[in-house]
Amino acid sequence: MKRDYAGKRLWITGASSGIGRALALDAAARGAGLVVSARRKDILEELATECRAAGSPSCEVLAFDLADPRARAAACATVLAAGPLDGLILNAGMSQRATFLETSPEAFDAVMSLDFEAPVELLRACLPSMLARGSGLLVAVSSIAGLAGSPLRPAYSAAKHALAGLFQCLRSELLGSGLRVLTVYPGYVRTAIARTALGPEGRATGEEDANIAKGADPMKVARRILDAGLSGPLELKVAFDLKSKFGLFLSRHLPWAWASLSARHAKLGDRGYRPGNSRSVSHG
Ligand SMILES: NC(=O)c1ccc[n+]([C@@H]2O[C@H](COP(=O)([O-])OP(=O)(O)OC[C@H]3O[C@@H](n4cnc5c(N)ncnc54)[C@H](OP(=O)(O)O)[C@@H]3O)[C@@H](O)[C@H]2O)c1
């Protein structure tokens, strides 16, 4: 294994599971010092032990709720006080499974807060010192839903589009600064993302998604992301199967066909959903 991240200190959010955990393990083997964050401290502590064993010179654990503005401000202060940051990987996120009209305002806000506001606030806090040093890596983990809006994921699609748009803007604004600005759009990756997706009232559905259960290995995805962190495409589509590629093509070139196909795929009819019926606007 090449130690091509040796001497760098990376902060990876959402490191307790899935893609974030895989990123931490791969970055550790490539020699990076790490800050790993998520809510579940015990899992992060175990991960830190694994990362040190894999070759990371240091692995700091930061357990906090990214959706809590005060907790994330405190976390940023802690990370920056401990030393310079060479990379910020904005990976934490959660999805949802409810139509726009079914989704309570609180559930909508919860997704936006974690998937968009938290990355904005972390950037606001960390970017100035990275700019002052004239080098560094910014990574946004968006989604295929950040390229093509999908039914039952209204806040998630909005947040992932917003994150991708922000990064496109930053890439121009930071041109010549020495910072590398990378946006990642995963397709289907085998993680907990479907089980933790929020239902209409903001509780996790706990339901598996067949496409995600059959999705790509998170370790392979992590390797592609960290490779792109050093060179190659700045807009990385990863774990796109044929269905994802076809869907993306339709959304771009035949929007009506994408609407029809994605509505059928989401089985909106089977859910009893009809635009305008009373069930679809009731939040209980
Ligand atoms: N898997 C896919 O197919 C797929 C496809 C497209 C995009 N993505 C994106 O990939 C990223 C990683 O997701 P994943 O698939 O690896 O899902 P995952 O296994 O569910 O991991 C999500 C991570 O986010 C953390 N997190 C959730 N809520 C948090 C909160 N309030 N505060 C702090 N951390 C929180 C979780 O940790 P705790 O629960 O310990 O807090 C966990 O570490 C997400 O941005 C997701 O949208 C995934």
The ligand as a Gaussian input file, in Angstrom:
#p B3LYP/6-31G(d) Opt

LIG

0 1
 N      -24.829000       4.193000       0.433000
 C      -25.228000       4.728000      -0.708000
 O      -25.747000       4.020000      -1.581000
 C      -25.060000       6.217000      -0.935000
 C      -25.431000       6.713000      -2.196000
 C      -25.278000       8.074000      -2.441000
 C      -24.748000       8.906000      -1.466000
 N      -24.401000       8.395000      -0.243000
 C      -23.879000       9.335000       0.751000
 O      -22.731000       8.793000       1.370000
 C      -22.563000       9.383000       2.658000
 C      -22.249000       8.308000       3.667000
 O      -23.396000       7.479000       3.830000
 P      -23.331000       5.885000       3.996000
 O      -23.957000       5.303000       2.799000
 O      -21.992000       5.460000       4.399000
 O      -24.400000       5.714000       5.175000
 P      -24.295000       5.184000       6.693000
 O      -23.652000       3.854000       6.725000
 O      -25.685000       5.297000       7.215000
 O      -23.358000       6.267000       7.401000
 C      -23.822000       7.532000       7.750000
 C      -22.843000       8.177000       8.704000
 O      -23.328000       9.495000       9.039000
 C      -23.297000       9.625000      10.463000
 N      -24.362000      10.502000      10.930000
 C      -25.700000      10.362000      10.711000
 N      -26.378000      11.308000      11.376000
 C      -25.453000      12.056000      12.033000
 C      -25.541000      13.169000      12.913000
 N      -26.729000      13.725000      13.242000
 N      -24.403000      13.674000      13.424000
 C      -23.198000      13.132000      13.105000
 N      -23.057000      12.081000      12.284000
 C      -24.173000      11.544000      11.767000
 C      -23.490000       8.212000      10.983000
 O      -22.942000       8.076000      12.289000
 P      -23.737000       8.028000      13.674000
 O      -25.025000       7.300000      13.448000
 O      -22.801000       7.315000      14.586000
 O      -23.926000       9.458000      14.060000
 C      -22.690000       7.404000       9.993000
 O      -21.341000       7.387000      10.376000
 C      -23.874000      10.141000       2.948000
 O      -23.681000      11.524000       2.745000
 C      -24.828000       9.584000       1.910000
 O      -25.839000      10.513000       1.568000
 C      -24.547000       7.067000       0.030000

